[in-house]
Amino acid sequence: MSNDAKGWDRNRMAARAAEELEDGMYVNLGIGIPTLVANYVGDKDITLQSENGMLGMGAFPFEGDEDPDLINAGKQTITELNRTAYFDSATSFGMIRGGKIAAAILGAMEVAENGDLANWMIPGKLVKGMGGAMDLVAGVGRVIVVMDHTSKHGESKVLKACTLPLTGKAVVDRIITNLAVLDVVEGGLKLVELADGVTEEELRAATDATIV
Amino acid sequence: MKKVYGSATEALDGLLFDGMFIAAGGFGLCGIPELLLEAIRESGVKDLTFASNNAGVDDFGIGILLQTRQVKKMISSYVGENKEFMRQYLGGELELEFNPQGTLAERMRAGGCGIPGFYTKTGVGTLIAEGKEVKTFDGEDYILEHGIVADLAIVKAWKADDTGNLVFRKTARNFNPPAAMCGKVCIAEVEEIVPRSALDGDAIHLPGIYVHRIIQGEHEKRIEQRTVRTREDA
């Protein structure tokens, strides 16, 4: 798949992911495309959790208003809202591990048809660490992956089985790529929706995983 | 009860020894005990094991102890921002134990609460689970993780009274309370030591029972990633 006119760009993927969110949800957004999801929640009352210890995360600060004591999990300066709550890291991961966070939207290097997720480590390459990703995928109510369907070399990242070390086993519920929306179901992945201009044939050709 | 010391070096007096285990608060460069780290560097103590979510950057935070080769091992969840760390790690000079972030925080909290181990779903079926006991509860697998008890905890808070009651500010709280709890001894560096009763007893984030020594000082509070929007965007 190298036809740039087909499928969704980063912002369309983020907008599609935002449709997954319902009024009143507490949600954790990962780094990269997932961060853009916040731009598309519209009128829905969504509370963003930042795992370094904050519920109710606001936008980036205006120039000059940066506060070194107020950052998100990507270590970027951010702002608070009138309903923000702060807490320590043990409490933060208590709410994550305890299933209080309705959904996490995060990026991936590979996803498998059984819901296995790999997004933290490439053996032989620089390993930076898993951060909070393993806790999030193990604990939150629903795990939604947003990523490009194929690698830069055109290889499918939606696989029968992950080749990279896992972040979580059988943890992914829904995959949103530039080509389609897929659900992890018994026996493989179920096509939920095709991206603009993408045919099912093209999707299947770009996908290693079983589409049932 | 005298907990207030004149400087980071004075507060560390008699507590440091080669090969010791230190738990440090902070997330990235936010809420790190920068004055105590500087004083530990000056002390020359070596072969340190640090439990800390991150390893600082090359010239700030725990990074300054990596420059001087005072660190033997890190227990962390993410070490991406530190080139010297990577150089020593890839060269086999530095040990690294990755812990999922929530597991690390809970290991500290548990250690401080007298809980030697706990079971968690985090990391089941991954490299993290290798060699760890697996136990099934209600049909789901969990792995055994151990509580951390450190020889020394070093933390950064916003305000303290002289009894060690601490108040943190915004996301600078992060790992500081659990790190403080797991130390056999805990030193807190704060921006301001205030008189008793100046802190609302209902709004103490960490009770002074966990804090043995306190210092006040000027903090650089470096920003790691300055992200802003322009006023025209609003």
Boltz contact constraints between the chains, C-beta under 6 A:
constraints:
  - contact:
      token1: [A, 52]
      token2: [B, 27]
      max_distance: 6.0
  - contact:
      token1: [A, 52]
      token2: [B, 171]
      max_distance: 6.0
  - contact:
      token1: [A, 52]
      token2: [B, 174]
      max_distance: 6.0
  - contact:
      token1: [A, 53]
      token2: [B, 171]
      max_distance: 6.0
  - contact:
      token1: [A, 53]
      token2: [B, 173]
      max_distance: 6.0
  - contact:
      token1: [A, 53]
      token2: [B, 174]
      max_distance: 6.0
  - contact:
      token1: [A, 54]
      token2: [B, 171]
      max_distance: 6.0
  - contact:
      token1: [A, 60]
      token2: [B, 227]
      max_distance: 6.0
  - contact:
      token1: [A, 60]
      token2: [B, 228]
      max_distance: 6.0
  - contact:
      token1: [A, 60]
      token2: [B, 229]
      max_distance: 6.0
  - contact:
      token1: [A, 61]
      token2: [B, 228]
      max_distance: 6.0
  - contact:
      token1: [A, 62]
      token2: [B, 231]
      max_distance: 6.0
  - contact:
      token1: [A, 63]
      token2: [B, 228]
      max_distance: 6.0
  - contact:
      token1: [A, 66]
      token2: [B, 226]
      max_distance: 6.0
  - contact:
      token1: [A, 68]
      token2: [B, 221]
      max_distance: 6.0
  - contact:
      token1: [A, 68]
      token2: [B, 223]
      max_distance: 6.0
  - contact:
      token1: [A, 69]
      token2: [B, 169]
      max_distance: 6.0
  - contact:
      token1: [A, 69]
      token2: [B, 170]
      max_distance: 6.0
  - contact:
      token1: [A, 69]
      token2: [B, 172]
      max_distance: 6.0
  - contact:
      token1: [A, 70]
      token2: [B, 170]
      max_distance: 6.0
  - contact:
      token1: [A, 70]
      token2: [B, 171]
      max_distance: 6.0
  - contact:
      token1: [A, 71]
      token2: [B, 30]
      max_distance: 6.0
  - contact:
      token1: [A, 71]
      token2: [B, 171]
      max_distance: 6.0
  - contact:
      token1: [A, 75]
      token2: [B, 28]
      max_distance: 6.0
  - contact:
      token1: [A, 75]
      token2: [B, 224]
      max_distance: 6.0
  - contact:
      token1: [A, 75]
      token2: [B, 225]
      max_distance: 6.0
  - contact:
      token1: [A, 76]
      token2: [B, 225]
      max_distance: 6.0
  - contact:
      token1: [A, 76]
      token2: [B, 227]
      max_distance: 6.0
  - contact:
      token1: [A, 77]
      token2: [B, 226]
      max_distance: 6.0
  - contact:
      token1: [A, 77]
      token2: [B, 227]
      max_distance: 6.0
  - contact:
      token1: [A, 86]
      token2: [B, 170]
      max_distance: 6.0
  - contact:
      token1: [A, 86]
      token2: [B, 173]
      max_distance: 6.0
  - contact:
      token1: [A, 88]
      token2: [B, 173]
      max_distance: 6.0
  - contact:
      token1: [A, 88]
      token2: [B, 177]
      max_distance: 6.0
  - contact:
      token1: [A, 89]
      token2: [B, 105]
      max_distance: 6.0
  - contact:
      token1: [A, 89]
      token2: [B, 174]
      max_distance: 6.0
  - contact:
      token1: [A, 89]
      token2: [B, 175]
      max_distance: 6.0
  - contact:
      token1: [A, 90]
      token2: [B, 105]
      max_distance: 6.0
  - contact:
      token1: [A, 90]
      token2: [B, 106]
      max_distance: 6.0
  - contact:
      token1: [A, 90]
      token2: [B, 109]
      max_distance: 6.0
  - contact:
      token1: [A, 90]
      token2: [B, 178]
      max_distance: 6.0
  - contact:
      token1: [A, 93]
      token2: [B, 102]
      max_distance: 6.0
  - contact:
      token1: [A, 93]
      token2: [B, 105]
      max_distance: 6.0
  - contact:
      token1: [A, 96]
      token2: [B, 102]
      max_distance: 6.0
  - contact:
      token1: [A, 97]
      token2: [B, 102]
      max_distance: 6.0
  - contact:
      token1: [A, 128]
      token2: [B, 78]
      max_distance: 6.0
  - contact:
      token1: [A, 128]
      token2: [B, 80]
      max_distance: 6.0
  - contact:
      token1: [A, 129]
      token2: [B, 77]
      max_distance: 6.0
  - contact:
      token1: [A, 129]
      token2: [B, 78]
      max_distance: 6.0
  - contact:
      token1: [A, 129]
      token2: [B, 79]
      max_distance: 6.0
  - contact:
      token1: [A, 129]
      token2: [B, 98]
      max_distance: 6.0
  - contact:
      token1: [A, 130]
      token2: [B, 100]
      max_distance: 6.0
  - contact:
      token1: [A, 131]
      token2: [B, 77]
      max_distance: 6.0
  - contact:
      token1: [A, 131]
      token2: [B, 78]
      max_distance: 6.0
  - contact:
      token1: [A, 131]
      token2: [B, 101]
      max_distance: 6.0
  - contact:
      token1: [A, 132]
      token2: [B, 101]
      max_distance: 6.0
  - contact:
      token1: [A, 134]
      token2: [B, 100]
      max_distance: 6.0
  - contact:
      token1: [A, 134]
      token2: [B, 122]
      max_distance: 6.0
  - contact:
      token1: [A, 134]
      token2: [B, 123]
      max_distance: 6.0
  - contact:
      token1: [A, 135]
      token2: [B, 100]
      max_distance: 6.0
  - contact:
      token1: [A, 135]
      token2: [B, 102]
      max_distance: 6.0
  - contact:
      token1: [A, 135]
      token2: [B, 122]
      max_distance: 6.0
  - contact:
      token1: [A, 138]
      token2: [B, 121]
      max_distance: 6.0
  - contact:
      token1: [A, 138]
      token2: [B, 122]
      max_distance: 6.0
  - contact:
      token1: [A, 165]
      token2: [B, 127]
      max_distance: 6.0
  - contact:
      token1: [A, 166]
      token2: [B, 126]
      max_distance: 6.0
  - contact:
      token1: [A, 169]
      token2: [B, 125]
      max_distance: 6.0
